[in-house]
Amino acid sequence: MHPPPPAAGVAMDFGQNSLFGYMEDLQELTIIERPVRRSLKTPEEIERLTVDEDLSDIDRAVYLLSAGQDIQGTSVIANLPLLMRQNPTETLRRVLPKVREVLHVASVEMQLTAAVSFLTILQEESMSVHTYVHSFLQIILLYLEHRDTGVSNAWLETLLSAIELLPKETLRHEILNPLVSKAQLSQTVQSRLVSCKILGKLTNKFDVHSIKREILPLVKSLCQDVEYEVRSCMCRQLENIAQGIGTELTKSVVLPELIELSGDESGSVRLAAFETLVNMLDMFDTDDRSQTILPLVKSFCEKSFKADESILISLSFHLGKLCHGLYGIFTPDQHLRFLEFYKKLCTLGLQQENGHNENQIPSQIIEQEKKYTSVRKNCAYNFPAMIVFVDPKNFHMELYSTFFCLCHDPEVPVRYTIAICFYEVSKLLNSGVYLIHKELITLLQDESLEVLDALINHLPEILELMSIGGESSVQENKLSSMPDLIPALTAAEQRAAASLKWRTHEKLLQKYSCLPHIISSDQIYYRFLQRMFTIMMTNNVLPVQRAAARTLCIFLRYNRKQEQRHEVIQKLIEQLGQGKSYWNRLRFLDTCEFIIEIFSKSFFCKYFFLPVIELTHDPVANVRMKLCYLLPKVKSALKIPADMHLLQQLEMCVRKLLCQEKDKDVLAIVKKTVLELDRMEMSMDAFQKKNYEKDLLDQEKEREELLFLEMEQLEKEKHQNDGRSSSEKSFEKKRRESRTPTQSLPKNIPVSVPGPSSNTPSTSKEIKKSKLIRSQSFNNQAFHAKYGNLDKCTSKSSSLSHTPSVSGLVRTAMLSLTDDSFRTRNASSLPASFSPNPVLPSTSRGTGNTADAKSSGSKDAPPRKATLKSRKSNP
């Protein structure tokens, strides 16, 4: 064996640069290995980490806190809630003093762990509040001003959560009274920041009088603090304080402070005041909004472009809420200005006038581009609110161009956000949804799978709105104005299939189950159904295969042509159920599980019962194992006494498995399955009280399936009648011209006219005509029901909501149709391979189970032949 020669045009480089590159790679490898060597413990270290197993939990905790390693002490503190539940007295007496000692010199990780454990102890109520305050609250208050910001914030979060659980008197004496001194200017900035957050939390625990007397003076003082961080922090707590003091005090105390802070010299303080005002809009009346808040907002927006981009980010995020809160008080000119301001933000960074300065360095340009992208992303987030702001009737004139720009934005986060909002936009536009057809196609064809993933979350609802297109539109023309929809859907699926993001592919296939209610049956058959077969047989991801199988079953459920249905059924049986690969046979069992769920019991028994139980002779153990799990559902599809012969075949196959199965795992599952089958109660032809809803749902499924066949027959007759109508009209006209007029004959002489008598209507034609009209009515009403009710047909709620509309149509359209006559009539029209009594004999697999190990590796097994048998075939 010789190494392969280098590719043509590629020279072997043994130069100095190449060797240095190899040496650098080797050095990187040694650096990677070093931490592994250092992490190994020496025998001495292992000895120090070893603890006597005979020690009790309390003794072990005390020992580890006293002489153990830092990681061991952290473990003890993490288990402190458990110790409190098991032995609270000893824990408080012996362990907690050691915890106090350790926390003085503890690491950051131990401090964070202690903050979480102390809160957990309070939430679990393992001791009285008085004991907790005496033992734990003082420790929490002690570390609020820890030198490490992360530790300080962790203890502060623990205290804020504890305030919700502690009684009012405890809060007053232990927290509020010391807070008066902590909020003074003489204290550190960190102490005053902590005071601001605690005041905002305490407001909801006291009455209005106490707040006015004890808390509001501190709030005013902190709003006038000399440090802008303190003013900004206190400003953000004014919303919580306003909720605690009510509307009147808010107007007289909080609003003046907000007005003053909105003109602060610091941009962060002005931004905090603006965001707080937006969040408090509901608390102000119309006069306050128009006379006080609106001028402030207007001034803030005008100055925003001259300020830092971070202010624009916040402004763009709150713009939708702002326009909604101030809606109704804008003058036409102000309304137009806010709309133009929004449009300008939507294109920020994209236009030439928003270009970069020549003096900016590349890092500044990149940072600025990120901020501009965040602004446009926030504008996309607020787009539904802006549609309400301008009124959906004015969408095309006012906002369509902006929507177009957002859908074609060069940045993925912007397009991702507008894809998330697409369903809300569609609902708001209602009958005007046709205006955004092209943008739907654009997002479906987007190069980023993140955008596609965001769009398909509500794809069935969007397509339904598109197909309806308003209450006045005609549903017969299903998306006729969108010829690019089907190519876009197929291209999206192929793009998802070619990527590594199989979850997006799975989700897309699941959403495609809505297509029978959106596009025609022929379009699905020729453009989507074969693709589902290909995915089931070639894709390597099991959830994707199962999603394709379920969607294929739904396509089959609502297929309108009997010939196409039989072709699909034959493919399922021959290519999956009788396929050479055991993997395909496993997918066949998955498909049968979905068929039992989606179709009626009679449909499954007629077409799939025999191919399923034939897999009891499969040479691969995994197939037989999966079949055993499916057998209870197969038995639930049988009805007694009509399916007694099928039940006998099922019992015979189970007996063979019990007697002949050699694989121990399969045999164990067979035994469990036999017990489950014995406990099952068989369904009867007549309704039973305990299974009434399930039987009613199954009856409706069967009636729908029969009605689909009846509708197909009526449509064929209609096409035949339409083809003969022109010739019949010309013949009738000649016959009338050649015939003697009745007026010239005596009244007592009857006139014999060929055909039916004038007094006897053409009964058969009228009945067929009425059936056709009713079938078309069913097509327009039942098929356009909510996709969820049709897709999730096993749900009780969907079955009850779907039953009235279908049952009334079925009873009228199927008035003269009986089950026997239907089957007799349609059996004569079936191809030979689909007839109730097939000509081809059924040949099953050999019963020998030799060499049937589960690891029968190549996924291939001998094929077997079987023909499609009907439910009425003899056992």
Secondary structure, DSSP 4 states (H G I P E B T S, - for coil): --PPPPPTT-----SHHHHHHHHHHHHHHHHHHHHHHHHSPPHHHHHHH---TTS-HHHHHHHHHHHS-HHHHHHHHHTHHHHHHH-HHHIIIIIHHHHHHHHTT--HHHHHHHHHHHHHHHHHT-S-HHHHIIIIIHHHHHTTT-SSHHHHHHHHHHHHHHHTTS-HHHHIIIIIHHHHHHTSTTS-HHHHHHHHHHHHHHGGGS-HHHIIIIIHHHHHHHHT-SSHHHHHHHHHHHHHHHHHHHHHHIIIIIHHHHHHHHT-SSHHHHHHHHHHHHHTGGGS-HHHIIIIIHHHHHHHHHHHTTS-HHHHHHHHHHHHHHHHHTTTS--HHHHHHHHHHHHHHHTTTTSGGG---TT--HHHHHHHHHHHHHHHHHHHHTHHHHHHHH-GGGHHHHTHHHHHHHHT-SSHHHHHHHHHTHHHHHHHHGGGGGGGHHHHHHHHT-S-HHHHHHHGGGHHHHHHHHHH-STTS-TTSTTTT-TTHHHHHHHHHHHHHHSS-HHHHHHHHHHGGGGGGTS-HHHHIIIIIHHHHHHHHH---HHHHHHHHHHHHHHHHT---HHHHHHHHHHIIIIIIT-SBHHHHHHHHHHHHHHHHHS-HHHHHHHTHHHHHGGGG-SSHHHHHHHHHHHHHHHHT-EETTTHHHHHHHHHHHHHHHHH---HHHHHHHHHHHHHHHHPPPEESS--STTHHHHHHHHHHHHHHHHHHHHHHHHHHHHHHHHHHHHHHHHHHHHHHHSPPGGGS-TTSPPP-SSS-TTS--HHHHHHHHHHHHHHHHHHHTTTS-HHHHH-TT-HHHHHHHHHHHHHHHHHHTTT--HHHHHHHHHHHS-GGGSSS-SSPP-PPPS--TT--TT-TTSB----------TTS--
